């Protein structure tokens, strides 16, 4: 038996936090070590790699901040929940990567124009090798957490760690080539690292921007939702489906066409059944708002311009005056159709003979929104 959603969410939150704090514990000393050793060993590639690790540390901090907000339940200020805090953190990580890439690329370009005359020291090589092993292990751990929890933010952070490991490989190659007699190789390695950073920033920053701009999810998700809706017995049609991302989930709203003669309680029950079907069949969707409409009568004049109940009650009383005692009206049901409003009047006593015919004749002279008045009484009701 699967765990309740609340427990699963808490497990996911705990695992995400552990992965983020593991990144902090590794990136803080690693960034400081690479920058200090790079400066001492005169390796621009290792310094650039250290800046990359420093941006990893900043992204870990952004992830921890987001995790403190994104799993909170909806409140008065955030009625749709806090899922987009993860999206903001993802965008912040991408922005840090892009800024780091630009800075490193500019510095590397200047070094390529005027290459250094001395090669980096050998210990820069050892630090780069150690970084590769540590950051690759951290990547696999964080990626596993991202895959299990379905978190784009954790996936972005995992690839941030992987790009740091890859940049350490480039730094290792650049340092080694510079030590073998190609002094420009160290700066070239730094430029390659900058381009790698820029690509990762684009890969994860673009979807975050699309989500914040409410760009619709892929069309196949829309098709799956509409298929689940129309499979609900009694639901005639579904249209005007709108989707948007909210963190790692999708929220939807849709219009559905139902039998115009259906009671409000049955329409509500049918919409709840359709909602449950969508949530069960399309797991990415965490909420769907369903707007019921009378099939074939949703866009007519009566649906948008006809009078509301208080005015229609007055019109019905005018038409029934002298034909049906005012105290005999037990219930009034209004049915808004394209050609006007049908009023169904339930009476507590039998009306006079020919009451229905007299009401119809009087209604022909009526100038309001009423198209028909139907009288019901025992044993009709």
Beta strands, then each sheet from edge to edge (+ up, - down):
strand 1: 237-246
strand 2: 249-258
strand 3: 285-294
strand 4: 329-337
strand 5: 340-347
strand 6: 370-376
sheet 1: 1+ 2- 3-
sheet 2: 4+ 5- 6-
end
